[in-house]
Amino acid sequence: MMEKSWLLAFTLFLHVIPREAAFGVSGGVGLGIGNAGSGVWIGGGISNTPTPSPGSSASNLNSAYAALQSWKSAITDDPLKVLDTWVGSDVCAYKGVFCADPQDDEPGPVVVGIDLNHANLQGTLVKEISVLTDMSLLHLNSNRFSGTLPDTFRDLISLQELDLSNNHFSGPIPEDVFNKKLDAIFLNNNQFDSQIPQNLGNSPASVINLANNKLSGNIPSSFGLMSSKVKGDSVSQ
């Protein structure tokens, strides 16, 4: 009976966590599974202070400029005029873009984070964003982004926090997302319509939210790998 409940919980829409626009993840991992929502939620503690950590190699700011301008051109509506500051080669002065000196001996600064939460932007993501290899956080929740996630997301080797919740993204969730050393993954409230990624349990993240998408399929066997990280669980019907 319990096994059937877990299967049902993973294939139904589940609980969504309210949270601030920016966040940092702390604490242990808990697991909550219920029948009031759609998807999968795995979560720990959340604070409202982002804590990006720079990567180990410097990104070329000229490449960052080209990438951000390419992304800007793919944004079709900006009612709050957030991107009016995205002019010129000084990307560290762009609203929502955060820079820091790298931790190694490479010259800095580098782009270590992008936070455009609640900007009401409409558009798509572009493959060129993958050049931001020192970026440790990407926060885009509560916008109107659509389309699929670029395959080049796998190149974001320093990414630790990914929040794409409350948008209109569709298509499959790239399995590479769960192979990364991400500590927070928020993909809830979109239109992803693939099978539940089979490598979900490979993720070291302390919080994962896939709720309110169009995911289908059974609980992946890799979920058993997460048992040592889960402090508690509940199943309700």
Backbone as JSON, one array per atom type, in Angstrom:
{
  "sequence": "MMEKSWLLAFTLFLHVIPREAAFGVSGGVGLGIGNAGSGVWIGGGISNTPTPSPGSSASNLNSAYAALQSWKSAITDDPLKVLDTWVGSDVCAYKGVFCADPQDDEPGPVVVGIDLNHANLQGTLVKEISVLTDMSLLHLNSNRFSGTLPDTFRDLISLQELDLSNNHFSGPIPEDVFNKKLDAIFLNNNQFDSQIPQNLGNSPASVINLANNKLSGNIPSSFGLMSSKVKGDSVSQ",
  "N": [[0.83, -1.2, 0.0], [1.9, 1.24, 0.84], [3.9, 1.48, -1.08], [2.38, 1.86, -3.41], [1.25, 4.29, -2.76], [3.45, 6.03, -2.8], [4.09, 5.89, -5.51], [1.79, 6.99, -6.63], [1.94, 9.54, -5.53], [4.19, 10.59, -6.77], [3.38, 10.82, -9.39], [1.28, 12.53, -9.44], [0.08, 15.97, -9.12], [1.8, 18.05, -6.9], [2.66, 19.67, -3.73], [3.51, 23.17, -3.63], [6.13, 25.36, -2.8], [5.91, 28.42, -1.16], [7.97, 31.28, -1.48], [10.63, 33.75, -1.08], [11.83, 36.19, -3.49], [14.57, 35.97, -3.96], [16.98, 33.57, -2.89], [18.7, 31.5, -0.5], [20.07, 28.32, 0.13], [19.91, 26.19, 2.91], [20.63, 23.96, 5.64], [19.25, 20.63, 6.35], [17.86, 17.91, 4.4], [14.49, 17.43, 3.64], [11.55, 15.5, 2.94], [8.56, 15.97, 1.37], [5.49, 14.75, 0.41], [2.45, 15.04, -1.12], [-1.09, 15.43, -1.98], [-1.82, 17.85, -3.03], [-1.21, 19.42, -5.46], [1.16, 19.31, -8.18], [3.56, 17.19, -9.22], [6.88, 16.85, -8.05], [8.25, 17.39, -4.88], [11.09, 18.11, -3.07], [12.69, 19.07, -0.25], [14.62, 21.46, 1.75], [15.88, 23.76, 4.22], [15.24, 27.29, 3.73], [16.54, 30.47, 3.16], [16.37, 34.09, 2.79], [18.54, 35.24, 1.57], [20.76, 35.45, -1.05], [23.57, 33.42, -1.79], [25.98, 33.39, -3.64], [28.8, 31.62, -5.0], [31.89, 32.14, -6.45], [33.16, 30.62, -9.45], [35.96, 28.5, -10.44], [37.39, 29.34, -12.62], [38.07, 32.1, -14.73], [35.64, 33.91, -16.54], [35.51, 35.27, -19.77], [34.81, 38.61, -20.05], [34.09, 39.88, -22.36], [32.99, 37.82, -23.83], [30.86, 37.28, -22.15], [29.44, 39.64, -22.47], [28.66, 39.44, -25.18], [27.06, 37.16, -25.0], [25.0, 37.95, -23.23], [23.87, 40.04, -24.64], [22.9, 38.65, -26.82], [20.97, 37.13, -25.54], [19.32, 39.19, -24.61], [18.26, 40.09, -27.03], [16.51, 38.06, -27.53], [14.44, 38.46, -25.87], [11.24, 39.5, -25.81], [9.43, 41.18, -24.58], [9.48, 43.62, -22.11], [8.17, 44.94, -19.74], [8.77, 46.29, -17.37], [11.06, 47.59, -17.91], [13.52, 46.55, -17.24], [15.76, 45.71, -18.65], [16.8, 47.98, -19.74], [19.14, 48.85, -18.7], [20.98, 47.15, -19.75], [23.16, 47.88, -21.53], [26.06, 48.6, -23.36], [29.49, 47.55, -22.7], [30.09, 46.97, -20.07], [29.15, 44.59, -18.3], [28.82, 44.04, -15.65], [27.47, 46.13, -14.62], [24.91, 45.8, -15.36], [21.47, 45.54, -14.59], [20.45, 43.08, -12.35], [22.55, 41.4, -12.88], [25.36, 39.91, -11.45], [28.67, 40.28, -10.34], [31.97, 39.1, -9.44], [35.29, 38.79, -8.08], [37.35, 36.17, -9.28], [38.19, 33.03, -7.6], [40.66, 31.99, -8.06], [43.9, 32.68, -9.52], [43.29, 33.98, -11.81], [42.54, 36.88, -13.84], [39.99, 39.2, -12.85], [36.83, 41.01, -12.92], [34.28, 38.35, -12.85], [31.19, 37.07, -14.17], [29.03, 35.94, -11.78], [26.44, 35.48, -11.06], [22.95, 35.67, -11.95], [20.01, 37.34, -11.39], [16.83, 37.7, -12.02], [14.33, 37.63, -10.95], [10.79, 37.95, -10.82], [10.59, 39.87, -12.84], [8.91, 39.99, -14.95], [9.48, 39.35, -17.58], [9.28, 38.48, -21.04], [10.12, 35.93, -23.24], [12.75, 33.83, -24.54], [15.26, 31.42, -23.51], [18.71, 31.43, -24.49], [21.25, 29.62, -26.28], [23.76, 30.72, -26.02], [24.16, 31.55, -23.43], [25.59, 29.7, -22.1], [28.27, 30.29, -21.98], [28.81, 31.49, -19.63], [30.46, 30.35, -17.5], [31.3, 30.65, -14.89], [29.12, 31.25, -13.43], [27.16, 30.9, -10.6], [24.58, 31.06, -9.67], [21.29, 31.14, -11.03], [18.51, 32.84, -11.28], [15.31, 33.05, -12.25], [12.65, 33.23, -11.64], [9.04, 33.65, -11.84], [8.47, 34.97, -14.33], [7.85, 35.27, -17.87], [9.04, 33.42, -19.49], [9.51, 31.09, -22.15], [9.53, 28.08, -24.2], [12.09, 25.57, -24.78], [14.7, 24.27, -22.59], [18.02, 25.12, -23.3], [20.37, 22.78, -24.71], [22.94, 23.4, -24.08], [23.03, 24.05, -21.44], [24.36, 22.24, -19.93], [26.96, 23.06, -19.87], [27.26, 24.92, -17.92], [29.13, 24.86, -15.54], [29.62, 25.73, -12.96], [27.27, 26.18, -11.69], [25.06, 26.42, -8.96], [22.58, 27.08, -7.89], [19.44, 26.91, -9.3], [16.69, 28.45, -10.47], [13.88, 28.37, -12.13], [11.22, 28.63, -11.86], [7.63, 29.18, -12.14], [7.13, 30.03, -14.85], [6.84, 29.55, -18.41], [8.09, 27.39, -19.49], [8.73, 24.52, -21.56], [8.66, 21.15, -22.96], [11.2, 18.56, -22.58], [12.79, 18.0, -19.35], [16.15, 18.57, -19.08], [18.31, 15.87, -18.46], [20.84, 16.36, -17.58], [20.67, 18.33, -15.69], [20.29, 17.09, -13.24], [22.62, 15.82, -12.83], [24.43, 17.66, -12.15], [26.25, 19.61, -9.66], [24.27, 20.9, -8.15], [22.65, 22.72, -5.56], [20.12, 23.63, -5.23], [17.12, 23.29, -6.95], [14.61, 24.59, -8.73], [11.97, 24.06, -10.63], [9.31, 24.19, -10.79], [5.82, 24.86, -11.61], [5.65, 25.19, -14.45], [5.54, 24.1, -17.87], [6.71, 21.68, -18.45], [6.89, 18.58, -20.05], [7.78, 15.93, -20.04], [8.87, 12.54, -19.29], [9.39, 11.71, -15.82], [12.64, 12.49, -14.92], [15.03, 9.91, -15.14], [17.38, 9.93, -13.74], [16.97, 11.41, -11.49], [17.5, 10.89, -8.76], [20.22, 11.09, -8.64], [21.0, 13.61, -8.07], [22.67, 15.91, -5.91], [21.28, 17.85, -4.64], [19.75, 19.83, -2.04], [17.22, 20.75, -2.11], [14.55, 20.24, -4.26], [12.16, 21.09, -6.62], [9.61, 20.12, -8.62], [7.01, 20.57, -9.06], [3.63, 20.97, -10.39], [3.85, 20.65, -13.23], [3.75, 18.85, -16.35], [4.58, 16.24, -16.0], [5.23, 12.72, -16.29], [5.09, 9.14, -15.69], [6.81, 6.54, -13.78], [8.17, 6.35, -10.4], [11.57, 6.98, -10.51], [14.21, 4.55, -10.38], [16.56, 5.54, -9.38], [15.84, 7.17, -7.33], [16.02, 5.86, -4.94], [18.64, 6.25, -4.21], [18.69, 8.55, -2.84], [17.93, 8.16, -0.27], [19.58, 8.23, 2.0], [19.89, 10.9, 2.4], [17.49, 12.0, 3.01], [15.61, 13.29, 5.61], [13.05, 13.0, 6.69], [9.73, 11.83, 5.91], [6.5, 12.06, 4.35], [3.37, 10.85, 3.34], [0.42, 11.62, 1.87], [-3.08, 11.23, 1.14]],
  "CA": [[0.0, 0.0, 0.0], [2.79, 2.4, 0.89], [4.58, 1.58, -2.37], [1.44, 2.45, -4.34], [1.07, 5.69, -2.39], [4.61, 6.76, -3.3], [3.96, 5.97, -6.95], [0.74, 7.96, -6.91], [2.41, 10.87, -5.15], [5.16, 11.06, -7.74], [2.77, 11.06, -10.69], [0.26, 13.56, -9.31], [0.57, 17.33, -8.86], [2.03, 18.14, -5.46], [2.76, 20.94, -3.01], [4.44, 24.19, -4.09], [6.64, 26.11, -1.66], [6.02, 29.87, -1.31], [9.3, 31.72, -1.07], [11.03, 35.07, -1.5], [12.35, 36.25, -4.85], [15.93, 35.45, -3.96], [17.05, 32.62, -1.79], [19.88, 30.68, -0.3], [19.62, 27.05, 0.68], [20.69, 25.75, 4.05], [19.96, 22.93, 6.43], [19.17, 19.28, 5.83], [16.87, 17.61, 3.38], [13.25, 16.8, 4.04], [10.75, 15.07, 1.8], [7.12, 16.09, 1.57], [4.72, 14.3, -0.74], [1.02, 15.11, -0.83], [-1.95, 15.4, -3.16], [-2.29, 19.21, -3.32], [-0.34, 20.06, -6.42], [1.5, 18.42, -9.28], [4.97, 16.98, -9.47], [7.7, 16.29, -6.96], [8.93, 18.37, -4.06], [12.07, 17.6, -2.1], [13.16, 20.37, 0.21], [15.28, 21.72, 3.01], [15.66, 25.11, 4.71], [15.43, 28.37, 2.77], [16.67, 31.83, 3.69], [16.13, 35.02, 1.7], [19.8, 35.88, 1.19], [21.5, 34.64, -2.0], [24.97, 33.24, -1.41], [26.73, 32.84, -4.76], [30.23, 31.41, -4.81], [32.49, 32.19, -7.76], [33.79, 29.42, -9.96], [37.41, 28.43, -10.33], [38.03, 29.89, -13.8], [37.49, 33.39, -15.1], [34.95, 34.03, -17.83], [35.86, 36.46, -20.53], [33.69, 39.53, -19.99], [33.64, 40.14, -23.73], [32.09, 36.72, -24.18], [29.65, 37.49, -21.37], [28.71, 40.72, -23.13], [28.04, 38.9, -26.39], [26.02, 36.22, -24.6], [23.87, 38.67, -22.64], [23.21, 40.79, -25.7], [22.14, 37.67, -27.59], [19.78, 36.82, -24.73], [18.47, 40.38, -24.62], [17.56, 40.14, -28.31], [15.49, 37.0, -27.52], [13.4, 38.88, -24.94], [10.31, 40.26, -26.65], [8.63, 42.14, -23.8], [10.14, 44.01, -20.86], [7.32, 46.05, -19.31], [9.37, 47.03, -16.26], [12.28, 48.23, -18.44], [14.68, 46.02, -16.51], [16.91, 45.55, -19.53], [17.29, 49.27, -20.22], [20.52, 49.02, -18.23], [21.83, 46.19, -20.44], [23.75, 48.63, -22.63], [27.5, 48.78, -23.18], [30.28, 46.35, -22.43], [30.26, 46.72, -18.63], [28.02, 43.73, -17.92], [28.67, 44.05, -14.2], [26.57, 47.23, -14.29], [23.57, 45.44, -15.8], [20.55, 45.19, -13.52], [20.23, 41.65, -12.21], [23.78, 40.65, -13.14], [26.28, 40.06, -10.32], [30.05, 39.92, -10.65], [32.91, 38.98, -8.32], [36.62, 38.34, -8.48], [37.47, 34.71, -9.19], [38.93, 32.54, -6.44], [42.02, 31.61, -8.42], [44.78, 33.78, -9.89], [42.86, 34.57, -13.07], [42.04, 38.25, -13.69], [38.54, 39.31, -12.71], [35.79, 40.16, -12.31], [33.53, 37.44, -13.71], [29.75, 36.98, -13.86], [28.78, 34.81, -10.88], [25.02, 35.27, -10.81], [21.9, 36.46, -12.62], [18.77, 37.3, -10.63], [15.79, 38.49, -12.67], [13.06, 37.2, -10.38], [9.65, 38.87, -10.83], [10.83, 40.95, -13.8], [7.82, 39.92, -15.93], [10.07, 39.31, -18.92], [8.77, 37.47, -21.97], [11.14, 35.57, -24.23], [13.31, 32.49, -24.45], [16.67, 31.33, -23.18], [19.55, 31.2, -25.68], [22.36, 28.71, -26.03], [24.97, 31.48, -25.73], [24.31, 31.76, -21.99], [26.49, 28.66, -21.58], [29.65, 30.79, -21.81], [28.93, 32.03, -18.27], [30.85, 29.14, -16.77], [31.53, 30.96, -13.48], [27.84, 31.61, -12.82], [26.75, 29.93, -9.59], [23.12, 31.09, -9.47], [20.45, 31.66, -12.1], [17.18, 33.01, -10.71], [14.42, 33.64, -13.25], [11.26, 32.86, -11.33], [7.95, 34.61, -12.01], [8.54, 35.7, -15.59], [7.03, 34.65, -18.93], [9.93, 32.71, -20.4], [8.92, 29.9, -22.73], [10.44, 27.28, -25.01], [12.84, 24.5, -24.12], [15.99, 24.63, -22.02], [19.09, 24.79, -24.26], [21.26, 21.67, -24.37], [24.21, 23.95, -23.6], [22.98, 24.22, -19.99], [25.34, 21.32, -19.33], [28.25, 23.73, -19.8], [27.28, 25.81, -16.75], [29.77, 23.93, -14.61], [29.69, 26.27, -11.59], [25.91, 26.47, -11.23], [24.66, 25.82, -7.69], [21.17, 27.35, -7.66], [18.69, 27.11, -10.54], [15.28, 28.73, -10.19], [13.14, 28.73, -13.34], [9.82, 28.39, -11.52], [6.6, 30.15, -12.5], [7.31, 30.5, -16.22], [6.09, 28.75, -19.38], [9.02, 26.47, -20.15], [8.09, 23.28, -21.99], [9.57, 20.13, -23.44], [11.8, 17.72, -21.53], [13.78, 18.53, -18.41], [17.42, 17.92, -19.4], [18.81, 15.02, -17.38], [22.09, 16.94, -17.09], [20.38, 19.15, -14.52], [20.39, 16.28, -12.02], [24.0, 15.34, -12.7], [25.25, 18.78, -11.69], [26.39, 19.79, -8.22], [23.32, 21.93, -7.75], [22.1, 22.58, -4.22], [18.71, 24.03, -5.28], [16.54, 23.18, -8.29], [13.2, 24.96, -8.74], [11.42, 24.03, -11.98], [7.87, 24.07, -10.62], [4.9, 25.8, -12.25], [5.96, 25.39, -15.86], [4.8, 23.17, -18.72], [7.56, 20.56, -18.83], [5.96, 17.48, -20.35], [8.53, 14.7, -20.27], [8.89, 11.57, -18.2], [10.22, 12.08, -14.67], [14.01, 12.1, -15.27], [15.43, 8.67, -14.48], [18.54, 10.17, -12.88], [16.59, 12.37, -10.45], [18.14, 10.57, -7.49], [21.66, 11.37, -8.69], [21.25, 14.99, -7.69], [23.04, 16.16, -4.52], [20.55, 19.04, -4.18], [19.0, 19.74, -0.79], [15.83, 21.1, -2.39], [14.14, 20.06, -5.66], [10.72, 21.27, -6.78], [9.16, 19.91, -9.99], [5.55, 20.56, -8.98], [2.8, 21.69, -11.34], [4.25, 20.48, -14.62], [3.0, 17.78, -17.0], [5.47, 15.09, -15.96], [4.55, 11.43, -16.2], [5.98, 8.01, -15.47], [6.96, 5.97, -12.45], [9.29, 6.82, -9.59], [12.81, 6.4, -11.03], [14.94, 3.72, -9.42], [17.63, 6.33, -8.77], [15.33, 7.86, -6.15], [16.51, 5.15, -3.76], [19.95, 6.75, -3.84], [18.53, 9.75, -2.02], [17.39, 7.78, 1.03], [20.46, 8.62, 3.09], [19.86, 12.34, 2.56], [16.16, 12.42, 3.4], [15.44, 13.21, 7.06], [11.72, 12.55, 7.05], [8.85, 11.77, 4.75], [5.09, 11.9, 4.63], [2.56, 10.58, 2.16], [-0.99, 11.85, 2.19], [-3.99, 11.04, 0.03]],
  "C": [[0.87, 1.25, 0.0], [3.49, 2.6, -0.44], [3.67, 2.22, -3.41], [1.23, 3.93, -4.05], [2.22, 6.53, -2.91], [4.51, 6.94, -4.82], [2.93, 7.01, -7.34], [1.22, 9.37, -6.63], [3.37, 11.43, -6.18], [4.53, 11.4, -9.08], [1.66, 12.09, -10.64], [0.91, 14.91, -9.09], [0.63, 17.54, -7.35], [2.21, 19.57, -4.97], [3.81, 21.87, -3.59], [4.84, 25.05, -2.91], [6.6, 27.6, -1.94], [7.39, 30.31, -0.81], [9.57, 33.12, -1.58], [11.65, 35.01, -2.89], [13.76, 35.72, -4.95], [16.09, 34.55, -2.76], [18.44, 32.04, -1.67], [19.41, 29.42, 0.39], [20.52, 26.66, 1.83], [19.95, 24.62, 4.73], [19.92, 21.6, 5.73], [18.07, 19.13, 4.81], [15.66, 16.97, 4.01], [12.51, 16.38, 2.79], [9.29, 15.19, 2.15], [6.4, 15.68, 0.31], [3.25, 14.3, -0.36], [0.22, 15.16, -2.1], [-2.45, 16.78, -3.55], [-1.34, 19.9, -4.27], [0.04, 19.06, -7.47], [2.99, 18.31, -9.49], [5.68, 16.38, -8.29], [8.31, 17.44, -6.18], [9.84, 17.67, -3.09], [12.75, 18.83, -1.53], [13.83, 20.41, 1.56], [14.98, 23.14, 3.45], [15.95, 26.15, 3.65], [15.55, 29.68, 3.52], [16.5, 32.78, 2.53], [17.38, 35.79, 1.31], [20.56, 35.0, 0.23], [22.96, 34.57, -1.61], [25.75, 32.61, -2.55], [28.19, 32.63, -4.4], [30.88, 31.32, -6.18], [33.1, 30.86, -8.14], [35.29, 29.52, -9.95], [38.12, 28.99, -11.54], [37.31, 31.15, -14.22], [36.81, 33.32, -16.45], [35.39, 35.32, -18.49], [34.66, 37.4, -20.57], [33.2, 39.93, -21.38], [32.68, 39.06, -24.2], [30.78, 36.85, -23.42], [28.79, 38.58, -21.99], [27.97, 40.21, -24.35], [26.87, 37.97, -26.05], [24.79, 36.95, -24.08], [23.14, 39.51, -23.67], [22.38, 39.87, -26.6], [20.85, 37.3, -26.85], [18.81, 37.99, -24.74], [17.65, 40.44, -25.91], [16.45, 39.09, -28.4], [14.37, 37.31, -26.54], [12.49, 39.87, -25.66], [9.46, 41.27, -25.89], [9.29, 42.37, -22.46], [9.38, 45.19, -20.28], [7.9, 46.88, -18.17], [10.67, 47.71, -16.65], [13.54, 47.79, -17.68], [15.93, 46.02, -17.38], [17.38, 46.86, -20.15], [18.72, 49.51, -19.79], [21.5, 48.08, -18.94], [22.39, 46.83, -21.72], [25.23, 48.82, -22.35], [28.18, 47.51, -22.72], [30.47, 46.03, -20.95], [29.08, 45.9, -18.11], [27.8, 43.71, -16.42], [27.77, 45.19, -13.72], [25.14, 46.94, -14.72], [22.7, 45.09, -14.59], [20.31, 43.69, -13.52], [21.44, 40.79, -12.47], [24.77, 40.94, -12.03], [27.66, 39.52, -10.69], [30.87, 39.83, -9.36], [34.27, 38.59, -8.88], [36.69, 36.83, -8.34], [38.34, 34.29, -8.02], [40.36, 32.15, -6.78], [42.81, 32.86, -8.84], [44.39, 34.44, -11.2], [42.37, 36.0, -12.83], [40.54, 38.29, -13.62], [38.08, 40.68, -13.14], [35.15, 39.23, -13.34], [32.06, 37.48, -13.29], [29.52, 35.74, -13.01], [27.3, 34.58, -10.6], [24.14, 36.17, -11.66], [20.61, 36.25, -11.83], [17.78, 38.26, -11.26], [14.41, 38.04, -12.2], [12.01, 38.32, -10.47], [9.84, 40.06, -11.77], [9.76, 41.0, -14.89], [8.34, 39.95, -17.37], [9.43, 38.21, -19.76], [9.84, 37.19, -23.02], [11.58, 34.13, -24.06], [14.74, 32.56, -23.93], [17.45, 31.02, -24.46], [20.74, 30.34, -25.31], [23.63, 29.45, -25.62], [25.2, 31.7, -24.24], [25.29, 30.77, -21.38], [27.93, 29.13, -21.41], [29.88, 31.32, -20.4], [29.29, 30.9, -17.31], [31.2, 29.39, -15.31], [30.24, 31.27, -12.73], [27.4, 30.52, -11.85], [25.26, 29.99, -9.28], [22.44, 31.72, -10.68], [19.02, 31.65, -11.58], [16.29, 33.74, -11.71], [12.95, 33.41, -12.91], [10.29, 34.02, -11.54], [8.19, 35.56, -13.17], [7.62, 35.01, -16.59], [7.93, 33.98, -19.97], [9.25, 31.43, -20.89], [9.96, 29.16, -23.56], [11.15, 26.23, -24.17], [14.13, 25.03, -23.51], [17.09, 24.22, -22.99], [19.94, 23.63, -23.77], [22.57, 22.17, -23.76], [24.19, 24.25, -22.11], [24.01, 23.34, -19.29], [26.7, 21.97, -19.15], [28.36, 24.7, -18.62], [27.83, 25.04, -15.55], [29.81, 24.43, -13.17], [28.32, 26.48, -10.96], [25.58, 25.7, -9.96], [23.17, 26.01, -7.39], [20.5, 27.67, -8.98], [17.23, 27.27, -10.2], [14.62, 29.25, -11.46], [11.64, 28.61, -13.11], [8.91, 29.52, -11.99], [6.9, 30.85, -13.83], [6.46, 29.63, -17.13], [7.03, 27.81, -20.14], [8.32, 25.15, -20.46], [9.14, 22.3, -22.48], [10.15, 19.31, -22.3], [12.68, 18.51, -20.57], [15.11, 17.83, -18.72], [17.95, 17.11, -18.22], [20.11, 15.56, -16.8], [21.88, 17.78, -15.84], [20.61, 18.37, -13.23], [21.75, 15.61, -11.86], [24.93, 16.43, -12.2], [25.29, 18.85, -10.16], [25.52, 20.94, -7.74], [22.81, 21.66, -6.33], [20.62, 22.94, -4.19], [18.24, 23.98, -6.72], [15.05, 23.46, -8.17], [12.72, 25.04, -10.19], [9.89, 23.97, -11.96], [7.1, 25.15, -11.36], [5.37, 26.21, -13.64], [5.11, 24.41, -16.66], [5.7, 22.06, -19.24], [6.68, 19.32, -18.98], [6.66, 16.16, -20.66], [8.25, 13.67, -19.17], [9.69, 12.15, -17.03], [11.64, 11.6, -14.96], [14.48, 10.9, -14.46], [16.61, 8.86, -13.55], [18.24, 11.19, -11.79], [17.35, 12.14, -9.15], [19.64, 10.79, -7.48], [22.0, 12.74, -8.14], [21.64, 15.11, -6.22], [22.25, 17.31, -3.9], [19.82, 18.79, -2.86], [17.56, 20.17, -0.97], [15.6, 20.98, -3.9], [12.64, 20.23, -5.71], [10.38, 21.17, -8.27], [7.63, 20.01, -10.08], [4.9, 21.36, -10.1], [3.43, 21.8, -12.73], [3.38, 19.37, -15.21], [3.86, 16.52, -17.08], [4.66, 13.81, -15.8], [5.57, 10.34, -15.92], [6.05, 7.58, -14.02], [8.11, 6.63, -11.69], [10.56, 6.19, -10.14], [13.55, 5.61, -9.96], [16.04, 4.49, -8.72], [17.17, 7.06, -7.53], [15.8, 7.18, -4.87], [17.86, 5.62, -3.3], [19.87, 7.94, -2.91], [18.15, 9.42, -0.59], [18.26, 8.23, 2.19], [20.44, 10.11, 3.36], [18.52, 12.85, 3.08], [15.95, 12.21, 4.89], [14.08, 12.67, 7.46], [10.84, 12.53, 5.83], [7.41, 11.64, 5.23], [4.37, 11.67, 3.32], [1.12, 10.76, 2.56], [-1.83, 11.65, 0.95], [-5.34, 11.65, 0.38]]
}
